[in-house]
């Protein structure tokens, strides 16, 4: 399964752990988190790119 994951700075350590667990379970994980220079609204737009259609 393809999974996109992101977090803000406060969730970075948890995100890294979750990525590892998902990859070990055989999933294709893409980290779409900001580089720290992006504004929150840009992160929201970037995350919406990965949202699957309902």
PQR file with spaces between the fields and no chain letter, atoms N, CA, C, O and H, PARSE charges and radii, in Angstrom:
ATOM       1  N    UNK     1       0.842   -1.166    0.000 -0.4000 1.5000
ATOM       2  CA   UNK     1       0.000    0.000    0.000 -0.0000 2.0000
ATOM       3  C    UNK     1       0.892    1.237    0.000  0.5500 1.7000
ATOM       4  O    UNK     1       1.924    1.260    0.671 -0.5500 1.4000
ATOM       5  N    UNK     2       0.500    2.255   -0.745 -0.4000 1.5000
ATOM       6  CA   UNK     2       1.214    3.527   -0.757 -0.0000 2.0000
ATOM       7  C    UNK     2       0.622    4.424    0.325  0.5500 1.7000
ATOM       8  O    UNK     2      -0.592    4.616    0.390 -0.5500 1.4000
ATOM       9  H    UNK     2      -0.338    2.235   -1.290  0.4000 1.0000
ATOM      10  N    UNK     3       1.486    4.966    1.167 -0.4000 1.5000
ATOM      11  CA   UNK     3       1.049    5.808    2.275 -0.0000 2.0000
ATOM      12  C    UNK     3       1.879    7.081    2.289  0.5500 1.7000
ATOM      13  O    UNK     3       3.107    7.022    2.223 -0.5500 1.4000
ATOM      14  H    UNK     3       2.472    4.809    1.115  0.4000 1.0000
ATOM      15  N    UNK     4       1.216    8.243    2.375 -0.4000 1.5000
ATOM      16  CA   UNK     4       1.895    9.525    2.533 -0.0000 2.0000
ATOM      17  C    UNK     4       1.786    9.922    4.003  0.5500 1.7000
ATOM      18  O    UNK     4       0.734    9.754    4.621 -0.5500 1.4000
ATOM      19  H    UNK     4       0.218    8.291    2.429  0.4000 1.0000
ATOM      20  N    UNK     5       2.865   10.445    4.554 -0.4000 1.5000
ATOM      21  CA   UNK     5       2.890   10.795    5.976 -0.0000 2.0000
ATOM      22  C    UNK     5       3.571   12.156    6.136  0.5500 1.7000
ATOM      23  O    UNK     5       4.498   12.493    5.400 -0.5500 1.4000
ATOM      24  H    UNK     5       3.719   10.582    4.052  0.4000 1.0000
ATOM      25  N    UNK     6       3.092   12.926    7.107 -0.4000 1.5000
ATOM      26  CA   UNK     6       3.669   14.241    7.384 -0.0000 2.0000
ATOM      27  C    UNK     6       3.454   14.572    8.852  0.5500 1.7000
ATOM      28  O    UNK     6       2.626   13.960    9.528 -0.5500 1.4000
ATOM      29  H    UNK     6       2.338   12.652    7.705  0.4000 1.0000
ATOM      30  N    UNK     7       4.206   15.542    9.329 -0.4000 1.5000
ATOM      31  CA   UNK     7       4.017   16.012   10.706 -0.0000 2.0000
ATOM      32  C    UNK     7       4.599   17.405   10.821  0.5500 1.7000
ATOM      33  O    UNK     7       5.338   17.866    9.951 -0.5500 1.4000
ATOM      34  H    UNK     7       4.879   16.038    8.780  0.4000 1.0000
ATOM      35  N    UNK     8       4.251   18.063   11.914 -0.4000 1.5000
ATOM      36  CA   UNK     8       4.935   19.312   12.217 -0.0000 2.0000
ATOM      37  C    UNK     8       6.150   18.954   13.074  0.5500 1.7000
ATOM      38  O    UNK     8       6.421   17.777   13.311 -0.5500 1.4000
ATOM      39  H    UNK     8       3.651   17.688   12.620  0.4000 1.0000
ATOM      40  N    UNK     9       6.867   19.951   13.528 -0.4000 1.5000
ATOM      41  CA   UNK     9       8.104   19.700   14.275 -0.0000 2.0000
ATOM      42  C    UNK     9       7.860   18.905   15.552  0.5500 1.7000
ATOM      43  O    UNK     9       8.699   18.091   15.940 -0.5500 1.4000
ATOM      44  H    UNK     9       6.647   20.907   13.335  0.4000 1.0000
ATOM      45  N    UNK    10       6.734   19.126   16.204 -0.4000 1.5000
ATOM      46  CA   UNK    10       6.487   18.429   17.468 -0.0000 2.0000
ATOM      47  C    UNK    10       6.204   16.939   17.279  0.5500 1.7000
ATOM      48  O    UNK    10       6.348   16.160   18.222 -0.5500 1.4000
ATOM      49  H    UNK    10       6.053   19.787   15.889  0.4000 1.0000
ATOM      50  N    UNK    11       5.802   16.534   16.070 -0.4000 1.5000
ATOM      51  CA   UNK    11       5.514   15.128   15.831 -0.0000 2.0000
ATOM      52  C    UNK    11       6.583   14.402   15.039  0.5500 1.7000
ATOM      53  O    UNK    11       6.369   13.270   14.605 -0.5500 1.4000
ATOM      54  H    UNK    11       5.684   17.167   15.304  0.4000 1.0000
ATOM      55  N    UNK    12       7.730   15.032   14.843 -0.4000 1.5000
ATOM      56  CA   UNK    12       8.775   14.467   13.987 -0.0000 2.0000
ATOM      57  C    UNK    12       9.248   13.096   14.456  0.5500 1.7000
ATOM      58  O    UNK    12       9.328   12.165   13.655 -0.5500 1.4000
ATOM      59  H    UNK    12       7.904   15.951   15.195  0.4000 1.0000
ATOM      60  N    UNK    13       9.562   12.959   15.737 -0.4000 1.5000
ATOM      61  CA   UNK    13      10.092   11.679   16.232 -0.0000 2.0000
ATOM      62  C    UNK    13       9.073   10.557   16.075  0.5500 1.7000
ATOM      63  O    UNK    13       9.429    9.446   15.682 -0.5500 1.4000
ATOM      64  H    UNK    13       9.498   13.716   16.387  0.4000 1.0000
ATOM      65  N    UNK    14       7.811   10.837   16.378 -0.4000 1.5000
ATOM      66  CA   UNK    14       6.762    9.825   16.223 -0.0000 2.0000
ATOM      67  C    UNK    14       6.598    9.463   14.748  0.5500 1.7000
ATOM      68  O    UNK    14       6.451    8.290   14.406 -0.5500 1.4000
ATOM      69  H    UNK    14       7.521   11.739   16.697  0.4000 1.0000
ATOM      70  N    UNK    15       6.624   10.466   13.881 -0.4000 1.5000
ATOM      71  CA   UNK    15       6.485   10.212   12.444 -0.0000 2.0000
ATOM      72  C    UNK    15       7.590    9.287   11.953  0.5500 1.7000
ATOM      73  O    UNK    15       7.325    8.357   11.192 -0.5500 1.4000
ATOM      74  H    UNK    15       6.743   11.419   14.158  0.4000 1.0000
ATOM      75  N    UNK    16       8.823    9.531   12.379 -0.4000 1.5000
ATOM      76  CA   UNK    16       9.936    8.685   11.956 -0.0000 2.0000
ATOM      77  C    UNK    16       9.736    7.237   12.414  0.5500 1.7000
ATOM      78  O    UNK    16      10.041    6.303   11.671 -0.5500 1.4000
ATOM      79  H    UNK    16       9.038   10.287   12.997  0.4000 1.0000
ATOM      80  N    UNK    17       9.235    7.053   13.611 -0.4000 1.5000
ATOM      81  CA   UNK    17       8.968    5.703   14.119 -0.0000 2.0000
ATOM      82  C    UNK    17       7.862    5.030   13.295  0.5500 1.7000
ATOM      83  O    UNK    17       7.982    3.866   12.911 -0.5500 1.4000
ATOM      84  H    UNK    17       8.988    7.812   14.215  0.4000 1.0000
ATOM      85  N    UNK    18       6.800    5.767   13.034 -0.4000 1.5000
ATOM      86  CA   UNK    18       5.681    5.214   12.258 -0.0000 2.0000
ATOM      87  C    UNK    18       6.147    4.853   10.848  0.5500 1.7000
ATOM      88  O    UNK    18       5.755    3.811   10.323 -0.5500 1.4000
ATOM      89  H    UNK    18       6.702    6.712   13.345  0.4000 1.0000
ATOM      90  N    UNK    19       6.978    5.695   10.225 -0.4000 1.5000
ATOM      91  CA   UNK    19       7.513    5.379    8.900 -0.0000 2.0000
ATOM      92  C    UNK    19       8.276    4.065    8.914  0.5500 1.7000
ATOM      93  O    UNK    19       8.118    3.239    8.016 -0.5500 1.4000
ATOM      94  H    UNK    19       7.297    6.541   10.651  0.4000 1.0000
ATOM      95  N    UNK    20       9.097    3.876    9.928 -0.4000 1.5000
ATOM      96  CA   UNK    20       9.890    2.648   10.033 -0.0000 2.0000
ATOM      97  C    UNK    20       8.982    1.428   10.172  0.5500 1.7000
ATOM      98  O    UNK    20       9.187    0.419    9.497 -0.5500 1.4000
ATOM      99  H    UNK    20       9.225    4.547   10.658  0.4000 1.0000
ATOM     100  N    UNK    21       7.999    1.519   11.031 -0.4000 1.5000
ATOM     101  CA   UNK    21       7.077    0.397   11.248 -0.0000 2.0000
ATOM     102  C    UNK    21       6.318    0.073    9.963  0.5500 1.7000
ATOM     103  O    UNK    21       6.166   -1.097    9.610 -0.5500 1.4000
ATOM     104  H    UNK    21       7.832    2.339   11.580  0.4000 1.0000
ATOM     105  N    UNK    22       5.843    1.098    9.267 -0.4000 1.5000
ATOM     106  CA   UNK    22       5.101    0.877    8.022 -0.0000 2.0000
ATOM     107  C    UNK    22       5.986    0.253    6.950  0.5500 1.7000
ATOM     108  O    UNK    22       5.550   -0.651    6.238 -0.5500 1.4000
ATOM     109  H    UNK    22       5.967    2.048    9.554  0.4000 1.0000
ATOM     110  N    UNK    23       7.220    0.725    6.828 -0.4000 1.5000
ATOM     111  CA   UNK    23       8.127    0.155    5.834 -0.0000 2.0000
ATOM     112  C    UNK    23       8.469   -1.293    6.147  0.5500 1.7000
ATOM     113  O    UNK    23       8.565   -2.124    5.243 -0.5500 1.4000
ATOM     114  H    UNK    23       7.574    1.460    7.406  0.4000 1.0000
ATOM     115  N    UNK    24       8.654   -1.595    7.432 -0.4000 1.5000
ATOM     116  CA   UNK    24       8.931   -2.977    7.828 -0.0000 2.0000
ATOM     117  C    UNK    24       7.751   -3.885    7.530  0.5500 1.7000
ATOM     118  O    UNK    24       7.921   -5.087    7.323 -0.5500 1.4000
ATOM     119  H    UNK    24       8.576   -0.920    8.165  0.4000 1.0000
ATOM     120  N    UNK    25       6.545   -3.307    7.509 -0.4000 1.5000
ATOM     121  CA   UNK    25       5.340   -4.084    7.192 -0.0000 2.0000
ATOM     122  C    UNK    25       5.125   -4.195    5.681  0.5500 1.7000
ATOM     123  O    UNK    25       4.145   -4.791    5.233 -0.5500 1.4000
ATOM     124  H    UNK    25       6.407   -2.331    7.677  0.4000 1.0000
ATOM     125  N    UNK    26       6.050   -3.614    4.889 -0.4000 1.5000
ATOM     126  CA   UNK    26       5.989   -3.762    3.448 -0.0000 2.0000
ATOM     127  C    UNK    26       5.288   -2.643    2.701  0.5500 1.7000
ATOM     128  O    UNK    26       5.027   -2.780    1.505 -0.5500 1.4000
ATOM     129  H    UNK    26       6.846   -3.129    5.253  0.4000 1.0000
ATOM     130  N    UNK    27       4.975   -1.544    3.367 -0.4000 1.5000
ATOM     131  CA   UNK    27       4.285   -0.433    2.719 -0.0000 2.0000
ATOM     132  C    UNK    27       5.277    0.528    2.067  0.5500 1.7000
ATOM     133  O    UNK    27       6.424    0.640    2.498 -0.5500 1.4000
ATOM     134  H    UNK    27       5.187   -1.433    4.338  0.4000 1.0000
ATOM     135  N    UNK    28       4.823    1.213    1.031 -0.4000 1.5000
ATOM     136  CA   UNK    28       5.604    2.241    0.338 -0.0000 2.0000
ATOM     137  C    UNK    28       5.247    3.582    0.979  0.5500 1.7000
ATOM     138  O    UNK    28       4.150    4.098    0.767 -0.5500 1.4000
ATOM     139  H    UNK    28       3.891    1.122    0.681  0.4000 1.0000
ATOM     140  N    UNK    29       6.170    4.146    1.761 -0.4000 1.5000
ATOM     141  CA   UNK    29       5.899    5.354    2.540 -0.0000 2.0000
ATOM     142  C    UNK    29       6.590    6.555    1.903  0.5500 1.7000
ATOM     143  O    UNK    29       7.787    6.511    1.619 -0.5500 1.4000
ATOM     144  H    UNK    29       7.061    3.726    1.933  0.4000 1.0000
ATOM     145  N    UNK    30       5.827    7.635    1.677 -0.4000 1.5000
ATOM     146  CA   UNK    30       6.359    8.888    1.164 -0.0000 2.0000
ATOM     147  C    UNK    30       6.196    9.946    2.244  0.5500 1.7000
ATOM     148  O    UNK    30       5.090   10.183    2.732 -0.5500 1.4000
ATOM     149  H    UNK    30       4.854    7.670    1.907  0.4000 1.0000
ATOM     150  N    UNK    31       7.300   10.579    2.613 -0.4000 1.5000
ATOM     151  CA   UNK    31       7.279   11.634    3.623 -0.0000 2.0000
ATOM     152  C    UNK    31       7.026   12.961    2.923  0.5500 1.7000
ATOM     153  O    UNK    31       7.857   13.413    2.136 -0.5500 1.4000
ATOM     154  H    UNK    31       8.197   10.386    2.217  0.4000 1.0000
ATOM     155  N    UNK    32       5.897   13.585    3.198 -0.4000 1.5000
ATOM     156  CA   UNK    32       5.537   14.852    2.565 -0.0000 2.0000
ATOM     157  C    UNK    32       5.604   16.010    3.553  0.5500 1.7000
ATOM     158  O    UNK    32       4.944   17.033    3.369 -0.5500 1.4000
ATOM     159  H    UNK    32       5.221   13.218    3.838  0.4000 1.0000
ATOM     160  N    UNK    33       6.398   15.843    4.594 -0.4000 1.5000
ATOM     161  CA   UNK    33       6.509   16.876    5.621 -0.0000 2.0000
ATOM     162  C    UNK    33       7.278   18.073    5.104  0.5500 1.7000
ATOM     163  O    UNK    33       8.007   17.988    4.115 -0.5500 1.4000
ATOM     164  H    UNK    33       6.934   15.012    4.744  0.4000 1.0000
ATOM     165  N    UNK    34       7.105   19.172    5.780 -0.4000 1.5000
ATOM     166  CA   UNK    34       7.781   20.402    5.373 -0.0000 2.0000
ATOM     167  C    UNK    34       9.254   20.346    5.739  0.5500 1.7000
ATOM     168  O    UNK    34       9.685   19.512    6.536 -0.5500 1.4000
ATOM     169  H    UNK    34       6.514   19.241    6.583  0.4000 1.0000
ATOM     170  N    UNK    35      10.004   21.239    5.147 -0.4000 1.5000
ATOM     171  CA   UNK    35      11.427   21.340    5.448 -0.0000 2.0000
ATOM     172  C    UNK    35      11.669   22.305    6.604  0.5500 1.7000
ATOM     173  O    UNK    35      12.818   22.561    6.965 -0.5500 1.4000
ATOM     174  H    UNK    35       9.654   21.916    4.499  0.4000 1.0000
ATOM     175  N    UNK    36      10.602   22.840    7.186 -0.4000 1.5000
ATOM     176  CA   UNK    36      10.728   23.806    8.259 -0.0000 2.0000
ATOM     177  C    UNK    36      10.628   25.231    7.759  0.5500 1.7000
ATOM     178  O    UNK    36      10.461   26.163    8.546 -0.5500 1.4000
ATOM     179  H    UNK    36       9.669   22.633    6.893  0.4000 1.0000
ATOM     180  N    UNK    37      10.732   25.403    6.436 -0.4000 1.5000
ATOM     181  CA   UNK    37      10.637   26.741    5.860 -0.0000 2.0000
ATOM     182  C    UNK    37       9.256   27.015    5.290  0.5500 1.7000
ATOM     183  O    UNK    37       8.945   28.158    4.955 -0.5500 1.4000
ATOM     184  H    UNK    37      10.868   24.646    5.797  0.4000 1.0000
ATOM     185  N    UNK    38       8.424   25.989    5.174 -0.4000 1.5000
ATOM     186  CA   UNK    38       7.093   26.159    4.598 -0.0000 2.0000
ATOM     187  C    UNK    38       6.125   26.725    5.628  0.5500 1.7000
ATOM     188  O    UNK    38       6.222   26.434    6.821 -0.5500 1.4000
ATOM     189  H    UNK    38       8.677   25.061    5.447  0.4000 1.0000
ATOM     190  N    UNK    39       5.203   27.527    5.152 -0.4000 1.5000
ATOM     191  CA   UNK    39       4.145   28.035    6.021 -0.0000 2.0000
ATOM     192  C    UNK    39       3.101   26.942    6.191  0.5500 1.7000
ATOM     193  O    UNK    39       2.981   26.081    5.320 -0.5500 1.4000
ATOM     194  H    UNK    39       5.124   27.764    4.183  0.4000 1.0000
ATOM     195  N    UNK    40       2.328   26.947    7.303 -0.4000 1.5000
ATOM     196  CA   UNK    40       1.306   25.918    7.513 -0.0000 2.0000
ATOM     197  C    UNK    40       0.325   25.788    6.357  0.5500 1.7000
ATOM     198  O    UNK    40      -0.089   24.676    6.031 -0.5500 1.4000
ATOM     199  H    UNK    40       2.426   27.647    8.010  0.4000 1.0000
ATOM     200  N    UNK    41      -0.056   26.896    5.729 -0.4000 1.5000
ATOM     201  CA   UNK    41      -1.013   26.802    4.626 -0.0000 2.0000
ATOM     202  C    UNK    41      -0.408   26.028    3.453  0.5500 1.7000
ATOM     203  O    UNK    41      -1.130   25.320    2.751 -0.5500 1.4000
ATOM     204  H    UNK    41       0.281   27.800    5.994  0.4000 1.0000
ATOM     205  N    UNK    42       0.894   26.148    3.230 -0.4000 1.5000
ATOM     206  CA   UNK    42       1.553   25.399    2.164 -0.0000 2.0000
ATOM     207  C    UNK    42       1.561   23.912    2.482  0.5500 1.7000
ATOM     208  O    UNK    42       1.407   23.084    1.585 -0.5500 1.4000
ATOM     209  H    UNK    42       1.481   26.723    3.800  0.4000 1.0000
ATOM     210  N    UNK    43       1.737   23.571    3.741 -0.4000 1.5000
ATOM     211  CA   UNK    43       1.701   22.163    4.153 -0.0000 2.0000
ATOM     212  C    UNK    43       0.321   21.586    3.889  0.5500 1.7000
ATOM     213  O    UNK    43       0.203   20.460    3.406 -0.5500 1.4000
ATOM     214  H    UNK    43       1.861   24.244    4.471  0.4000 1.0000
ATOM     215  N    UNK    44      -0.722   22.343    4.199 -0.4000 1.5000
ATOM     216  CA   UNK    44      -2.091   21.877    3.966 -0.0000 2.0000
ATOM     217  C    UNK    44      -2.327   21.642    2.482  0.5500 1.7000
ATOM     218  O    UNK    44      -2.912   20.629    2.099 -0.5500 1.4000
ATOM     219  H    UNK    44      -0.626   23.258    4.591  0.4000 1.0000
ATOM     220  N    UNK    45      -1.873   22.576    1.640 -0.4000 1.5000
ATOM     221  CA   UNK    45      -2.046   22.393    0.197 -0.0000 2.0000
ATOM     222  C    UNK    45      -1.282   21.162   -0.278  0.5500 1.7000
ATOM     223  O    UNK    45      -1.784   20.401   -1.106 -0.5500 1.4000
ATOM     224  H    UNK    45      -1.398   23.399    1.952  0.4000 1.0000
ATOM     225  N    UNK    46      -0.090   20.965    0.232 -0.4000 1.5000
ATOM     226  CA   UNK    46       0.718   19.816   -0.175 -0.0000 2.0000
ATOM     227  C    UNK    46       0.065   18.516    0.273  0.5500 1.7000
ATOM     228  O    UNK    46       0.045   17.544   -0.482 -0.5500 1.4000
ATOM     229  H    UNK    46       0.318   21.583    0.904  0.4000 1.0000
ATOM     230  N    UNK    47      -0.466   18.485    1.485 -0.4000 1.5000
ATOM     231  CA   UNK    47      -1.136   17.274    1.973 -0.0000 2.0000
ATOM     232  C    UNK    47      -2.386   16.978    1.159  0.5500 1.7000
ATOM     233  O    UNK    47      -2.695   15.812    0.913 -0.5500 1.4000
ATOM     234  H    UNK    47      -0.449   19.275    2.098  0.4000 1.0000
ATOM     235  N    UNK    48      -3.110   18.006    0.737 -0.4000 1.5000
ATOM     236  CA   UNK    48      -4.335   17.776   -0.029 -0.0000 2.0000
ATOM     237  C    UNK    48      -4.024   17.151   -1.387  0.5500 1.7000
ATOM     238  O    UNK    48      -4.883   16.484   -1.966 -0.5500 1.4000
ATOM     239  H    UNK    48      -2.860   18.953    0.937  0.4000 1.0000
ATOM     240  N    UNK    49      -2.814   17.353   -1.904 -0.4000 1.5000
ATOM     241  CA   UNK    49      -2.392   16.726   -3.141 -0.0000 2.0000
ATOM     242  C    UNK    49      -2.435   15.203   -3.021  0.5500 1.7000
ATOM     243  O    UNK    49      -2.770   14.516   -3.986 -0.5500 1.4000
ATOM     244  H    UNK    49      -2.117   17.895   -1.434  0.4000 1.0000
ATOM     245  N    UNK    50      -2.103   14.678   -1.857 -0.4000 1.5000
ATOM     246  CA   UNK    50      -2.017   13.230   -1.644 -0.0000 2.0000
ATOM     247  C    UNK    50      -3.347   12.608   -1.246  0.5500 1.7000
ATOM     248  O    UNK    50      -3.465   11.383   -1.215 -0.5500 1.4000
ATOM     249  H    UNK    50      -1.831   15.237   -1.074  0.4000 1.0000
ATOM     250  N    UNK    51      -4.349   13.425   -0.939 -0.4000 1.5000
ATOM     251  CA   UNK    51      -5.628   12.893   -0.478 -0.0000 2.0000
ATOM     252  C    UNK    51      -6.289   12.103   -1.591  0.5500 1.7000
ATOM     253  O    UNK    51      -6.407   12.583   -2.719 -0.5500 1.4000
ATOM     254  H    UNK    51      -4.253   14.420   -0.964  0.4000 1.0000
ATOM     255  N    UNK    52      -6.715   10.904   -1.275 -0.4000 1.5000
ATOM     256  CA   UNK    52      -7.371   10.053   -2.262 -0.0000 2.0000
ATOM     257  C    UNK    52      -8.798   10.530   -2.474  0.5500 1.7000
ATOM     258  O    UNK    52      -9.455   10.960   -1.525 -0.5500 1.4000
ATOM     259  H    UNK    52      -6.619   10.515   -0.359  0.4000 1.0000
ATOM     260  N    UNK    53      -9.285   10.458   -3.707 -0.4000 1.5000
ATOM     261  CA   UNK    53     -10.684   10.846   -3.967 -0.0000 2.0000
ATOM     262  C    UNK    53     -11.642    9.906   -3.252  0.5500 1.7000
ATOM     263  O    UNK    53     -11.373    8.712   -3.118 -0.5500 1.4000
ATOM     264  H    UNK    53      -8.751   10.109   -4.477  0.4000 1.0000
ATOM     265  N    UNK    54     -12.743   10.445   -2.802 -0.4000 1.5000
ATOM     266  CA   UNK    54     -13.740    9.614   -2.099 -0.0000 2.0000
ATOM     267  C    UNK    54     -14.728    9.037   -3.058  0.5500 1.7000
ATOM     268  O    UNK    54     -15.636    8.314   -2.647 -0.5500 1.4000
ATOM     269  H    UNK    54     -12.962   11.415   -2.911  0.4000 1.0000
